[in-house]
Amino acid sequence: MTKNLDTLPAFLRKKGLTVVETPDWITRGYADQDLQDIRGVLWHHTATHRSRFNQDAPTLSMCTHGRGTPGTAEYLPGPLCQIVFGRNGTVYMVATGVANHAGKGSAPGIPKDAGNHYLIGIEMESSGIAPWDWTADQLRVAPHLGAAIEEWGMQHLAPEMRLQLGHMEYSSQGKIDPAGWPGGMDGLRASINAVLNGGAALGSAGTTEGDDDMALTDDDINRIFNKKIARAGVGPGVPEGDLTLGDVVAWYDANNHAISSAVLAKVTALEGVVSQLAVKQGVTIDYDAIAASVAKAVNDDAAARMQK
């Protein structure tokens, strides 16, 4: 059976999401093809340069019309997704039919390398590099978007076959997106399941009904990342004086140091803790403790490098 997304916007709006239907989206699909079936969502990041974040959806035109120059090897014709997910949590409908987003890969219930025909592609506006720049609106709204699509289009599947996948999980081509989501795809799936199991609904204004103000804002995230930490023997070549977490990451990048798997695991764990704190009520977030934990992880890693 073939599927398209023509009734999805109305359903999303009923769930409290803000939806923009772009011109001609209702007839757009690669080679005028409809989806064969809807068996899941494939989540991406757009790899947008941060200088363009003065717009809510700076890659919207590219995702609609394609990437590169027609006639060249790098050209990829549009549409490149069905949905662009903006910085303020707005859902932009790009195409109702097939989109070129999945590439080569595999997943349960999906024919090999045929994800474009079975998975709804969501391109989320983010640079995809540390420091992670997901907005508070994206973190809050994404689980509701995933849950709404699952409720709308995947009820014909057994629950375990209703896929919510990161491109990195599907791809056989080494994709890394969506990078830096708190708790990874397991964290996003847990949030989607929480919504499906009776979590608070989005209000018409884009806020979450019943929530308090504990969700992390952009200011909260910046406060953590810009927290001053003691140098504490980070290693040769590190600037003298106290540093921010951002300074440490920039130093690693500038000196081509890959953060070790141990530190990355610790940072990922901390992201998960922050994500959990963000959805609980009545919890005071200890920013100093978070900063100290990250600082210790980086210092420990640097010390281990110097001993090798």
Secondary structure as GFF3:
##gff-version 3
##sequence-region A 1 308
A	DSSP	alpha_helix	8	14	.	.	.	ID=ss1
A	DSSP	beta_strand	19	21	.	.	.	ID=ss2
A	DSSP	three_ten_helix	25	27	.	.	.	ID=ss3
A	DSSP	three_ten_helix	30	32	.	.	.	ID=ss4
A	DSSP	beta_strand	40	45	.	.	.	ID=ss5
A	DSSP	three_ten_helix	50	52	.	.	.	ID=ss6
A	DSSP	alpha_helix	60	65	.	.	.	ID=ss7
A	DSSP	beta_strand	66	67	.	.	.	ID=ss8
A	DSSP	beta_strand	76	77	.	.	.	ID=ss9
A	DSSP	beta_strand	83	85	.	.	.	ID=ss10
A	DSSP	beta_strand	91	93	.	.	.	ID=ss11
A	DSSP	three_ten_helix	115	117	.	.	.	ID=ss12
A	DSSP	beta_strand	119	124	.	.	.	ID=ss13
A	DSSP	alpha_helix	136	153	.	.	.	ID=ss14
A	DSSP	three_ten_helix	159	161	.	.	.	ID=ss15
A	DSSP	beta_strand	163	166	.	.	.	ID=ss16
A	DSSP	alpha_helix	167	170	.	.	.	ID=ss17
A	DSSP	alpha_helix	184	196	.	.	.	ID=ss18
A	DSSP	alpha_helix	218	225	.	.	.	ID=ss19
A	DSSP	beta_strand	228	229	.	.	.	ID=ss20
A	DSSP	beta_strand	243	244	.	.	.	ID=ss21
A	DSSP	alpha_helix	245	254	.	.	.	ID=ss22
A	DSSP	alpha_helix	261	279	.	.	.	ID=ss23
A	DSSP	alpha_helix	287	307	.	.	.	ID=ss24
###
